[in-house]
Amino acid sequence: MKWRAAGPWIAALFLAAASAASAANILPIHIEDNHAGTFYWLAQNIDLEQSYTLILFDAHSDASGIFDSDKIRDALRNVASKQDRQTLLDRWRSKGAVECFNWIEPLMPAPIEKVIWVPAQKLSESQIREYRQKATALLDGHLEAAPRKSGSLWEEYVVSDFEHLKKQINPKQQLMVTIDLD
């Protein structure tokens, strides 16, 4: 289901801007042609020890897990300098270590503590359950073969439509918003 009108997008941007303006650390707007690039930008530019809620406006969940993702999370944090982290990220990018369909999981549960995926303007309760079940099955798909330190991320991945989005947002939590125009 695709977004059909600009109104919800504009409202979402205002919601995100208002929340970000009240937060101590304001993230700039970053435009990227691919969510894998969003991962690399976030990994280099945000405090990995802070806690954020990601609102994902996207027709796709981008929730595929990465096999043995703890190695990625640990490597991001165990660098001597910001330049060393950039070198690491450049190497990963050239090898396709993180892609547009699995970019979220390596940033969970920190710095992204919660994901609110908004795949459509309006969803029924049964659609919300179905979308969440599919997304979390992808997100936790490698747990049996390669358990992650944090365990399942099922509870941290929520599905909402625009109408119910505000109920999902903790006003005390810093927000990140990504919008995929597919």
CNS distance restraints for C-alpha pairs under 8 A (distance, minus, plus):
assign (resid   1 and name CA) (resid  59 and name CA) 6.61 0.50 0.50
assign (resid   1 and name CA) (resid 119 and name CA) 7.02 0.50 0.50
assign (resid   1 and name CA) (resid 120 and name CA) 5.62 0.50 0.50
assign (resid   2 and name CA) (resid  59 and name CA) 6.54 0.50 0.50
assign (resid   2 and name CA) (resid 119 and name CA) 7.62 0.50 0.50
assign (resid   2 and name CA) (resid 120 and name CA) 6.07 0.50 0.50
assign (resid   2 and name CA) (resid 121 and name CA) 7.93 0.50 0.50
assign (resid   2 and name CA) (resid 182 and name CA) 7.24 0.50 0.50
assign (resid   3 and name CA) (resid 120 and name CA) 6.12 0.50 0.50
assign (resid   3 and name CA) (resid 121 and name CA) 6.24 0.50 0.50
assign (resid   5 and name CA) (resid   9 and name CA) 7.70 0.50 0.50
assign (resid   6 and name CA) (resid  10 and name CA) 6.21 0.50 0.50
assign (resid   7 and name CA) (resid  11 and name CA) 6.18 0.50 0.50
assign (resid   8 and name CA) (resid  12 and name CA) 5.99 0.50 0.50
assign (resid   8 and name CA) (resid 121 and name CA) 7.47 0.50 0.50
assign (resid   8 and name CA) (resid 162 and name CA) 7.29 0.50 0.50
assign (resid   9 and name CA) (resid  13 and name CA) 6.19 0.50 0.50
assign (resid  10 and name CA) (resid  14 and name CA) 6.28 0.50 0.50
assign (resid  11 and name CA) (resid  15 and name CA) 6.12 0.50 0.50
assign (resid  12 and name CA) (resid  16 and name CA) 6.13 0.50 0.50
assign (resid  13 and name CA) (resid  17 and name CA) 5.98 0.50 0.50
assign (resid  14 and name CA) (resid  18 and name CA) 5.98 0.50 0.50
assign (resid  15 and name CA) (resid  19 and name CA) 6.25 0.50 0.50
assign (resid  16 and name CA) (resid  20 and name CA) 6.00 0.50 0.50
assign (resid  16 and name CA) (resid 175 and name CA) 6.84 0.50 0.50
assign (resid  16 and name CA) (resid 176 and name CA) 7.44 0.50 0.50
assign (resid  16 and name CA) (resid 177 and name CA) 6.61 0.50 0.50
assign (resid  17 and name CA) (resid  21 and name CA) 5.92 0.50 0.50
assign (resid  18 and name CA) (resid  22 and name CA) 6.51 0.50 0.50
assign (resid  19 and name CA) (resid  23 and name CA) 6.49 0.50 0.50
assign (resid  19 and name CA) (resid 171 and name CA) 7.22 0.50 0.50
assign (resid  19 and name CA) (resid 174 and name CA) 7.25 0.50 0.50
assign (resid  19 and name CA) (resid 175 and name CA) 6.77 0.50 0.50
assign (resid  20 and name CA) (resid  25 and name CA) 7.62 0.50 0.50
assign (resid  20 and name CA) (resid  26 and name CA) 5.56 0.50 0.50
assign (resid  20 and name CA) (resid  27 and name CA) 7.36 0.50 0.50
assign (resid  20 and name CA) (resid 174 and name CA) 6.73 0.50 0.50
assign (resid  20 and name CA) (resid 175 and name CA) 6.37 0.50 0.50
assign (resid  21 and name CA) (resid  26 and name CA) 6.48 0.50 0.50
assign (resid  23 and name CA) (resid 174 and name CA) 6.06 0.50 0.50
assign (resid  27 and name CA) (resid  46 and name CA) 7.93 0.50 0.50
assign (resid  27 and name CA) (resid 176 and name CA) 7.85 0.50 0.50
assign (resid  32 and name CA) (resid  37 and name CA) 6.25 0.50 0.50
assign (resid  32 and name CA) (resid  38 and name CA) 6.43 0.50 0.50
assign (resid  33 and name CA) (resid  37 and name CA) 7.37 0.50 0.50
assign (resid  34 and name CA) (resid  38 and name CA) 6.80 0.50 0.50
assign (resid  34 and name CA) (resid 100 and name CA) 6.16 0.50 0.50
assign (resid  35 and name CA) (resid  39 and name CA) 6.44 0.50 0.50
assign (resid  35 and name CA) (resid  99 and name CA) 7.40 0.50 0.50
assign (resid  35 and name CA) (resid 100 and name CA) 4.70 0.50 0.50
assign (resid  35 and name CA) (resid 101 and name CA) 7.76 0.50 0.50
assign (resid  35 and name CA) (resid 103 and name CA) 6.77 0.50 0.50
assign (resid  36 and name CA) (resid  40 and name CA) 6.61 0.50 0.50
assign (resid  36 and name CA) (resid  98 and name CA) 6.09 0.50 0.50
assign (resid  36 and name CA) (resid  99 and name CA) 4.72 0.50 0.50
assign (resid  36 and name CA) (resid 100 and name CA) 4.29 0.50 0.50
assign (resid  36 and name CA) (resid 101 and name CA) 7.69 0.50 0.50
assign (resid  36 and name CA) (resid 102 and name CA) 7.85 0.50 0.50
assign (resid  36 and name CA) (resid 103 and name CA) 5.61 0.50 0.50
assign (resid  37 and name CA) (resid  41 and name CA) 6.12 0.50 0.50
assign (resid  37 and name CA) (resid 100 and name CA) 7.78 0.50 0.50
assign (resid  38 and name CA) (resid  42 and name CA) 6.01 0.50 0.50
assign (resid  38 and name CA) (resid 103 and name CA) 7.87 0.50 0.50
assign (resid  39 and name CA) (resid  43 and name CA) 5.96 0.50 0.50
assign (resid  39 and name CA) (resid  98 and name CA) 7.66 0.50 0.50
assign (resid  39 and name CA) (resid 103 and name CA) 5.59 0.50 0.50
assign (resid  39 and name CA) (resid 104 and name CA) 7.18 0.50 0.50
assign (resid  39 and name CA) (resid 107 and name CA) 7.94 0.50 0.50
assign (resid  40 and name CA) (resid  44 and name CA) 6.27 0.50 0.50
assign (resid  40 and name CA) (resid  89 and name CA) 6.35 0.50 0.50
assign (resid  40 and name CA) (resid  93 and name CA) 7.63 0.50 0.50
assign (resid  41 and name CA) (resid  45 and name CA) 6.01 0.50 0.50
assign (resid  42 and name CA) (resid  46 and name CA) 5.51 0.50 0.50
assign (resid  43 and name CA) (resid  48 and name CA) 7.25 0.50 0.50
assign (resid  43 and name CA) (resid  76 and name CA) 7.34 0.50 0.50
assign (resid  43 and name CA) (resid 107 and name CA) 7.88 0.50 0.50
assign (resid  44 and name CA) (resid  82 and name CA) 7.39 0.50 0.50
assign (resid  44 and name CA) (resid  85 and name CA) 6.89 0.50 0.50
assign (resid  44 and name CA) (resid  86 and name CA) 6.47 0.50 0.50
assign (resid  44 and name CA) (resid  89 and name CA) 7.85 0.50 0.50
assign (resid  47 and name CA) (resid 111 and name CA) 7.41 0.50 0.50
assign (resid  48 and name CA) (resid  77 and name CA) 7.58 0.50 0.50
assign (resid  48 and name CA) (resid 110 and name CA) 6.51 0.50 0.50
assign (resid  48 and name CA) (resid 111 and name CA) 4.98 0.50 0.50
assign (resid  49 and name CA) (resid 110 and name CA) 6.55 0.50 0.50
assign (resid  49 and name CA) (resid 111 and name CA) 5.83 0.50 0.50
assign (resid  50 and name CA) (resid 110 and name CA) 7.18 0.50 0.50
assign (resid  50 and name CA) (resid 111 and name CA) 5.48 0.50 0.50
assign (resid  51 and name CA) (resid 110 and name CA) 6.20 0.50 0.50
assign (resid  51 and name CA) (resid 111 and name CA) 4.84 0.50 0.50
assign (resid  51 and name CA) (resid 112 and name CA) 5.95 0.50 0.50
assign (resid  51 and name CA) (resid 113 and name CA) 5.81 0.50 0.50
assign (resid  51 and name CA) (resid 173 and name CA) 7.39 0.50 0.50
assign (resid  51 and name CA) (resid 174 and name CA) 6.91 0.50 0.50
assign (resid  52 and name CA) (resid 110 and name CA) 7.82 0.50 0.50
assign (resid  52 and name CA) (resid 111 and name CA) 5.89 0.50 0.50
assign (resid  52 and name CA) (resid 112 and name CA) 4.86 0.50 0.50
assign (resid  52 and name CA) (resid 113 and name CA) 5.65 0.50 0.50
assign (resid  52 and name CA) (resid 114 and name CA) 6.95 0.50 0.50
assign (resid  52 and name CA) (resid 173 and name CA) 6.19 0.50 0.50
assign (resid  52 and name CA) (resid 174 and name CA) 4.88 0.50 0.50
assign (resid  52 and name CA) (resid 175 and name CA) 5.45 0.50 0.50
assign (resid  52 and name CA) (resid 176 and name CA) 6.69 0.50 0.50
assign (resid  53 and name CA) (resid 112 and name CA) 5.75 0.50 0.50
assign (resid  53 and name CA) (resid 113 and name CA) 5.83 0.50 0.50
assign (resid  53 and name CA) (resid 114 and name CA) 4.75 0.50 0.50
assign (resid  53 and name CA) (resid 115 and name CA) 5.76 0.50 0.50
assign (resid  53 and name CA) (resid 116 and name CA) 7.38 0.50 0.50
assign (resid  53 and name CA) (resid 169 and name CA) 7.92 0.50 0.50
assign (resid  53 and name CA) (resid 173 and name CA) 6.54 0.50 0.50
assign (resid  53 and name CA) (resid 174 and name CA) 6.20 0.50 0.50
assign (resid  53 and name CA) (resid 175 and name CA) 4.90 0.50 0.50
assign (resid  53 and name CA) (resid 176 and name CA) 6.15 0.50 0.50
assign (resid  54 and name CA) (resid 112 and name CA) 6.41 0.50 0.50
assign (resid  54 and name CA) (resid 113 and name CA) 7.97 0.50 0.50
assign (resid  54 and name CA) (resid 114 and name CA) 6.22 0.50 0.50
assign (resid  54 and name CA) (resid 115 and name CA) 4.72 0.50 0.50
assign (resid  54 and name CA) (resid 116 and name CA) 6.12 0.50 0.50
assign (resid  54 and name CA) (resid 175 and name CA) 5.90 0.50 0.50
assign (resid  54 and name CA) (resid 176 and name CA) 4.73 0.50 0.50
assign (resid  54 and name CA) (resid 177 and name CA) 5.72 0.50 0.50
assign (resid  54 and name CA) (resid 178 and name CA) 7.47 0.50 0.50
assign (resid  55 and name CA) (resid 115 and name CA) 5.92 0.50 0.50
assign (resid  55 and name CA) (resid 116 and name CA) 4.77 0.50 0.50
assign (resid  55 and name CA) (resid 117 and name CA) 5.96 0.50 0.50
assign (resid  55 and name CA) (resid 118 and name CA) 7.23 0.50 0.50
assign (resid  55 and name CA) (resid 175 and name CA) 7.25 0.50 0.50
assign (resid  55 and name CA) (resid 176 and name CA) 6.18 0.50 0.50
assign (resid  55 and name CA) (resid 177 and name CA) 4.77 0.50 0.50
assign (resid  55 and name CA) (resid 178 and name CA) 6.36 0.50 0.50
assign (resid  56 and name CA) (resid  61 and name CA) 7.99 0.50 0.50
assign (resid  56 and name CA) (resid 115 and name CA) 7.05 0.50 0.50
assign (resid  56 and name CA) (resid 116 and name CA) 6.04 0.50 0.50
assign (resid  56 and name CA) (resid 117 and name CA) 4.68 0.50 0.50
assign (resid  56 and name CA) (resid 118 and name CA) 5.87 0.50 0.50
assign (resid  56 and name CA) (resid 119 and name CA) 7.92 0.50 0.50
assign (resid  56 and name CA) (resid 177 and name CA) 6.07 0.50 0.50
assign (resid  56 and name CA) (resid 178 and name CA) 5.13 0.50 0.50
assign (resid  56 and name CA) (resid 179 and name CA) 6.25 0.50 0.50
assign (resid  56 and name CA) (resid 180 and name CA) 7.97 0.50 0.50
assign (resid  57 and name CA) (resid 117 and name CA) 6.23 0.50 0.50
assign (resid  57 and name CA) (resid 118 and name CA) 4.88 0.50 0.50
assign (resid  57 and name CA) (resid 119 and name CA) 6.00 0.50 0.50
assign (resid  57 and name CA) (resid 120 and name CA) 7.90 0.50 0.50
assign (resid  57 and name CA) (resid 177 and name CA) 7.65 0.50 0.50
assign (resid  57 and name CA) (resid 178 and name CA) 6.11 0.50 0.50
assign (resid  57 and name CA) (resid 179 and name CA) 4.73 0.50 0.50
assign (resid  57 and name CA) (resid 180 and name CA) 6.11 0.50 0.50
assign (resid  58 and name CA) (resid 117 and name CA) 7.21 0.50 0.50
assign (resid  58 and name CA) (resid 118 and name CA) 6.37 0.50 0.50
assign (resid  58 and name CA) (resid 119 and name CA) 5.14 0.50 0.50
assign (resid  58 and name CA) (resid 120 and name CA) 7.79 0.50 0.50
assign (resid  58 and name CA) (resid 179 and name CA) 6.16 0.50 0.50
assign (resid  58 and name CA) (resid 180 and name CA) 4.98 0.50 0.50
assign (resid  58 and name CA) (resid 181 and name CA) 7.01 0.50 0.50
assign (resid  58 and name CA) (resid 182 and name CA) 6.99 0.50 0.50
assign (resid  59 and name CA) (resid 118 and name CA) 7.80 0.50 0.50
assign (resid  59 and name CA) (resid 119 and name CA) 4.64 0.50 0.50
assign (resid  59 and name CA) (resid 120 and name CA) 6.95 0.50 0.50
assign (resid  59 and name CA) (resid 180 and name CA) 7.59 0.50 0.50
assign (resid  59 and name CA) (resid 182 and name CA) 6.50 0.50 0.50
assign (resid  60 and name CA) (resid 119 and name CA) 6.76 0.50 0.50
assign (resid  61 and name CA) (resid 101 and name CA) 7.67 0.50 0.50
assign (resid  61 and name CA) (resid 117 and name CA) 6.67 0.50 0.50
assign (resid  61 and name CA) (resid 119 and name CA) 7.56 0.50 0.50
assign (resid  61 and name CA) (resid 135 and name CA) 5.93 0.50 0.50
assign (resid  62 and name CA) (resid 100 and name CA) 6.64 0.50 0.50
assign (resid  62 and name CA) (resid 101 and name CA) 4.22 0.50 0.50
assign (resid  62 and name CA) (resid 102 and name CA) 5.39 0.50 0.50
assign (resid  62 and name CA) (resid 103 and name CA) 6.75 0.50 0.50
assign (resid  62 and name CA) (resid 104 and name CA) 6.72 0.50 0.50
assign (resid  62 and name CA) (resid 135 and name CA) 7.97 0.50 0.50
assign (resid  63 and name CA) (resid 101 and name CA) 6.43 0.50 0.50
assign (resid  63 and name CA) (resid 102 and name CA) 5.51 0.50 0.50
assign (resid  63 and name CA) (resid 103 and name CA) 7.55 0.50 0.50
assign (resid  63 and name CA) (resid 104 and name CA) 6.33 0.50 0.50
assign (resid  63 and name CA) (resid 105 and name CA) 6.55 0.50 0.50
assign (resid  63 and name CA) (resid 135 and name CA) 5.67 0.50 0.50
assign (resid  63 and name CA) (resid 136 and name CA) 7.05 0.50 0.50
assign (resid  63 and name CA) (resid 138 and name CA) 5.95 0.50 0.50
assign (resid  63 and name CA) (resid 139 and name CA) 4.98 0.50 0.50
assign (resid  64 and name CA) (resid 101 and name CA) 5.91 0.50 0.50
assign (resid  64 and name CA) (resid 102 and name CA) 4.57 0.50 0.50
assign (resid  64 and name CA) (resid 103 and name CA) 8.00 0.50 0.50
assign (resid  64 and name CA) (resid 105 and name CA) 7.29 0.50 0.50
assign (resid  64 and name CA) (resid 135 and name CA) 7.48 0.50 0.50
assign (resid  64 and name CA) (resid 138 and name CA) 4.67 0.50 0.50
assign (resid  64 and name CA) (resid 139 and name CA) 4.86 0.50 0.50
assign (resid  64 and name CA) (resid 140 and name CA) 7.94 0.50 0.50
assign (resid  64 and name CA) (resid 141 and name CA) 7.68 0.50 0.50
assign (resid  65 and name CA) (resid  69 and name CA) 7.60 0.50 0.50
assign (resid  65 and name CA) (resid 102 and name CA) 5.70 0.50 0.50
assign (resid  65 and name CA) (resid 105 and name CA) 5.82 0.50 0.50
assign (resid  65 and name CA) (resid 106 and name CA) 7.99 0.50 0.50
assign (resid  65 and name CA) (resid 138 and name CA) 6.07 0.50 0.50
assign (resid  65 and name CA) (resid 139 and name CA) 4.55 0.50 0.50
assign (resid  65 and name CA) (resid 140 and name CA) 6.29 0.50 0.50
assign (resid  65 and name CA) (resid 141 and name CA) 6.43 0.50 0.50
assign (resid  65 and name CA) (resid 142 and name CA) 6.73 0.50 0.50
assign (resid  66 and name CA) (resid  98 and name CA) 7.91 0.50 0.50
assign (resid  66 and name CA) (resid 102 and name CA) 6.52 0.50 0.50
assign (resid  66 and name CA) (resid 105 and name CA) 7.11 0.50 0.50
assign (resid  66 and name CA) (resid 106 and name CA) 7.35 0.50 0.50
assign (resid  66 and name CA) (resid 142 and name CA) 7.45 0.50 0.50
assign (resid  67 and name CA) (resid 142 and name CA) 5.96 0.50 0.50
assign (resid  67 and name CA) (resid 146 and name CA) 6.45 0.50 0.50
assign (resid  68 and name CA) (resid  72 and name CA) 7.85 0.50 0.50
assign (resid  68 and name CA) (resid 142 and name CA) 7.76 0.50 0.50
assign (resid  68 and name CA) (resid 146 and name CA) 5.37 0.50 0.50
assign (resid  68 and name CA) (resid 147 and name CA) 7.27 0.50 0.50
assign (resid  68 and name CA) (resid 148 and name CA) 6.85 0.50 0.50
assign (resid  69 and name CA) (resid  73 and name CA) 6.48 0.50 0.50
assign (resid  69 and name CA) (resid 105 and name CA) 7.68 0.50 0.50
assign (resid  69 and name CA) (resid 106 and name CA) 5.91 0.50 0.50
assign (resid  69 and name CA) (resid 148 and name CA) 6.91 0.50 0.50
assign (resid  70 and name CA) (resid  74 and name CA) 5.93 0.50 0.50
assign (resid  70 and name CA) (resid 106 and name CA) 7.52 0.50 0.50
assign (resid  70 and name CA) (resid 148 and name CA) 5.91 0.50 0.50
assign (resid  70 and name CA) (resid 149 and name CA) 6.90 0.50 0.50
assign (resid  71 and name CA) (resid  75 and name CA) 5.96 0.50 0.50
assign (resid  72 and name CA) (resid  76 and name CA) 6.18 0.50 0.50
assign (resid  72 and name CA) (resid 106 and name CA) 6.43 0.50 0.50
assign (resid  73 and name CA) (resid  77 and name CA) 6.66 0.50 0.50
assign (resid  73 and name CA) (resid 106 and name CA) 5.89 0.50 0.50
assign (resid  73 and name CA) (resid 107 and name CA) 7.08 0.50 0.50
assign (resid  74 and name CA) (resid  78 and name CA) 6.07 0.50 0.50
assign (resid  75 and name CA) (resid  79 and name CA) 6.85 0.50 0.50
assign (resid  76 and name CA) (resid  85 and name CA) 6.54 0.50 0.50
assign (resid  79 and name CA) (resid  84 and name CA) 5.93 0.50 0.50
assign (resid  79 and name CA) (resid  85 and name CA) 5.83 0.50 0.50
assign (resid  80 and name CA) (resid  84 and name CA) 6.27 0.50 0.50
assign (resid  80 and name CA) (resid  85 and name CA) 7.80 0.50 0.50
assign (resid  81 and name CA) (resid  85 and name CA) 6.40 0.50 0.50
assign (resid  82 and name CA) (resid  86 and name CA) 6.27 0.50 0.50
assign (resid  83 and name CA) (resid  87 and name CA) 6.24 0.50 0.50
assign (resid  84 and name CA) (resid  88 and name CA) 6.22 0.50 0.50
assign (resid  85 and name CA) (resid  89 and name CA) 6.12 0.50 0.50
assign (resid  86 and name CA) (resid  90 and name CA) 6.00 0.50 0.50
assign (resid  87 and name CA) (resid  91 and name CA) 6.25 0.50 0.50
assign (resid  88 and name CA) (resid  92 and name CA) 6.27 0.50 0.50
assign (resid  89 and name CA) (resid  93 and name CA) 5.99 0.50 0.50
assign (resid  90 and name CA) (resid  94 and name CA) 6.23 0.50 0.50
assign (resid  91 and name CA) (resid  95 and name CA) 6.40 0.50 0.50
assign (resid  92 and name CA) (resid  96 and name CA) 5.93 0.50 0.50
assign (resid  92 and name CA) (resid  97 and name CA) 4.96 0.50 0.50
assign (resid  92 and name CA) (resid  98 and name CA) 7.09 0.50 0.50
assign (resid  93 and name CA) (resid  97 and name CA) 6.22 0.50 0.50
assign (resid  93 and name CA) (resid  98 and name CA) 6.99 0.50 0.50
assign (resid  98 and name CA) (resid 102 and name CA) 6.35 0.50 0.50
assign (resid  98 and name CA) (resid 103 and name CA) 5.67 0.50 0.50
assign (resid  99 and name CA) (resid 103 and name CA) 5.73 0.50 0.50
assign (resid 102 and name CA) (resid 106 and name CA) 7.91 0.50 0.50
assign (resid 103 and name CA) (resid 107 and name CA) 7.57 0.50 0.50
assign (resid 104 and name CA) (resid 108 and name CA) 6.74 0.50 0.50
assign (resid 105 and name CA) (resid 109 and name CA) 7.87 0.50 0.50
assign (resid 105 and name CA) (resid 139 and name CA) 6.84 0.50 0.50
assign (resid 107 and name CA) (resid 111 and name CA) 5.80 0.50 0.50
assign (resid 107 and name CA) (resid 112 and name CA) 5.64 0.50 0.50
assign (resid 108 and name CA) (resid 112 and name CA) 4.93 0.50 0.50
assign (resid 108 and name CA) (resid 113 and name CA) 6.06 0.50 0.50
assign (resid 108 and name CA) (resid 114 and name CA) 7.81 0.50 0.50
assign (resid 108 and name CA) (resid 153 and name CA) 7.79 0.50 0.50
assign (resid 109 and name CA) (resid 113 and name CA) 4.72 0.50 0.50
assign (resid 109 and name CA) (resid 114 and name CA) 7.35 0.50 0.50
assign (resid 109 and name CA) (resid 150 and name CA) 7.15 0.50 0.50
assign (resid 109 and name CA) (resid 153 and name CA) 7.38 0.50 0.50
assign (resid 109 and name CA) (resid 156 and name CA) 7.74 0.50 0.50
assign (resid 113 and name CA) (resid 156 and name CA) 6.53 0.50 0.50
assign (resid 114 and name CA) (resid 156 and name CA) 4.60 0.50 0.50
assign (resid 114 and name CA) (resid 157 and name CA) 5.98 0.50 0.50
assign (resid 114 and name CA) (resid 158 and name CA) 7.55 0.50 0.50
assign (resid 115 and name CA) (resid 156 and name CA) 6.16 0.50 0.50
assign (resid 115 and name CA) (resid 157 and name CA) 4.85 0.50 0.50
assign (resid 115 and name CA) (resid 158 and name CA) 5.96 0.50 0.50
assign (resid 116 and name CA) (resid 157 and name CA) 6.25 0.50 0.50
assign (resid 116 and name CA) (resid 158 and name CA) 4.81 0.50 0.50
assign (resid 116 and name CA) (resid 159 and name CA) 5.57 0.50 0.50
assign (resid 116 and name CA) (resid 160 and name CA) 6.57 0.50 0.50
assign (resid 116 and name CA) (resid 168 and name CA) 7.39 0.50 0.50
assign (resid 117 and name CA) (resid 157 and name CA) 7.46 0.50 0.50
assign (resid 117 and name CA) (resid 158 and name CA) 6.13 0.50 0.50
assign (resid 117 and name CA) (resid 159 and name CA) 4.77 0.50 0.50
assign (resid 117 and name CA) (resid 160 and name CA) 6.13 0.50 0.50
assign (resid 118 and name CA) (resid 159 and name CA) 6.04 0.50 0.50
assign (resid 118 and name CA) (resid 160 and name CA) 5.15 0.50 0.50
assign (resid 118 and name CA) (resid 161 and name CA) 5.22 0.50 0.50
assign (resid 118 and name CA) (resid 162 and name CA) 6.67 0.50 0.50
assign (resid 118 and name CA) (resid 165 and name CA) 7.85 0.50 0.50
assign (resid 119 and name CA) (resid 159 and name CA) 7.75 0.50 0.50
assign (resid 119 and name CA) (resid 160 and name CA) 7.56 0.50 0.50
assign (resid 119 and name CA) (resid 161 and name CA) 6.83 0.50 0.50
assign (resid 120 and name CA) (resid 161 and name CA) 5.75 0.50 0.50
assign (resid 120 and name CA) (resid 162 and name CA) 7.14 0.50 0.50
assign (resid 121 and name CA) (resid 161 and name CA) 5.30 0.50 0.50
assign (resid 121 and name CA) (resid 162 and name CA) 5.00 0.50 0.50
assign (resid 121 and name CA) (resid 163 and name CA) 7.07 0.50 0.50
assign (resid 122 and name CA) (resid 161 and name CA) 5.15 0.50 0.50
assign (resid 122 and name CA) (resid 162 and name CA) 6.41 0.50 0.50
assign (resid 122 and name CA) (resid 163 and name CA) 6.69 0.50 0.50
assign (resid 123 and name CA) (resid 127 and name CA) 5.77 0.50 0.50
assign (resid 123 and name CA) (resid 128 and name CA) 6.24 0.50 0.50
assign (resid 123 and name CA) (resid 160 and name CA) 7.56 0.50 0.50
assign (resid 123 and name CA) (resid 161 and name CA) 5.69 0.50 0.50
assign (resid 124 and name CA) (resid 128 and name CA) 6.28 0.50 0.50
assign (resid 125 and name CA) (resid 129 and name CA) 6.31 0.50 0.50
assign (resid 126 and name CA) (resid 130 and name CA) 6.12 0.50 0.50
assign (resid 127 and name CA) (resid 131 and name CA) 5.98 0.50 0.50
assign (resid 128 and name CA) (resid 132 and name CA) 6.09 0.50 0.50
assign (resid 128 and name CA) (resid 159 and name CA) 5.80 0.50 0.50
assign (resid 128 and name CA) (resid 160 and name CA) 6.46 0.50 0.50
assign (resid 128 and name CA) (resid 161 and name CA) 7.93 0.50 0.50
assign (resid 129 and name CA) (resid 133 and name CA) 6.02 0.50 0.50
assign (resid 129 and name CA) (resid 159 and name CA) 7.75 0.50 0.50
assign (resid 130 and name CA) (resid 134 and name CA) 6.27 0.50 0.50
assign (resid 131 and name CA) (resid 135 and name CA) 6.11 0.50 0.50
assign (resid 131 and name CA) (resid 159 and name CA) 6.85 0.50 0.50
assign (resid 132 and name CA) (resid 136 and name CA) 5.94 0.50 0.50
assign (resid 132 and name CA) (resid 157 and name CA) 7.39 0.50 0.50
assign (resid 132 and name CA) (resid 158 and name CA) 6.51 0.50 0.50
assign (resid 132 and name CA) (resid 159 and name CA) 5.67 0.50 0.50
assign (resid 133 and name CA) (resid 137 and name CA) 6.03 0.50 0.50
assign (resid 134 and name CA) (resid 138 and name CA) 6.46 0.50 0.50
assign (resid 135 and name CA) (resid 139 and name CA) 6.16 0.50 0.50
assign (resid 136 and name CA) (resid 140 and name CA) 5.93 0.50 0.50
assign (resid 136 and name CA) (resid 141 and name CA) 7.95 0.50 0.50
assign (resid 136 and name CA) (resid 153 and name CA) 7.36 0.50 0.50
assign (resid 136 and name CA) (resid 154 and name CA) 5.45 0.50 0.50
assign (resid 136 and name CA) (resid 157 and name CA) 6.90 0.50 0.50
assign (resid 137 and name CA) (resid 141 and name CA) 5.54 0.50 0.50
assign (resid 139 and name CA) (resid 153 and name CA) 7.13 0.50 0.50
assign (resid 139 and name CA) (resid 154 and name CA) 7.70 0.50 0.50
assign (resid 140 and name CA) (resid 152 and name CA) 5.98 0.50 0.50
assign (resid 140 and name CA) (resid 153 and name CA) 6.72 0.50 0.50
assign (resid 140 and name CA) (resid 154 and name CA) 7.34 0.50 0.50
assign (resid 142 and name CA) (resid 146 and name CA) 5.59 0.50 0.50
assign (resid 142 and name CA) (resid 147 and name CA) 6.89 0.50 0.50
assign (resid 143 and name CA) (resid 147 and name CA) 4.24 0.50 0.50
assign (resid 143 and name CA) (resid 148 and name CA) 6.54 0.50 0.50
assign (resid 143 and name CA) (resid 151 and name CA) 7.42 0.50 0.50
assign (resid 143 and name CA) (resid 152 and name CA) 7.40 0.50 0.50
assign (resid 147 and name CA) (resid 151 and name CA) 6.56 0.50 0.50
assign (resid 148 and name CA) (resid 152 and name CA) 7.76 0.50 0.50
assign (resid 153 and name CA) (resid 157 and name CA) 6.60 0.50 0.50
assign (resid 160 and name CA) (resid 164 and name CA) 6.12 0.50 0.50
assign (resid 160 and name CA) (resid 165 and name CA) 5.76 0.50 0.50
assign (resid 160 and name CA) (resid 168 and name CA) 7.72 0.50 0.50
assign (resid 161 and name CA) (resid 165 and name CA) 6.00 0.50 0.50
assign (resid 162 and name CA) (resid 166 and name CA) 7.96 0.50 0.50
assign (resid 164 and name CA) (resid 168 and name CA) 7.14 0.50 0.50
assign (resid 165 and name CA) (resid 169 and name CA) 6.82 0.50 0.50
assign (resid 169 and name CA) (resid 173 and name CA) 7.72 0.50 0.50
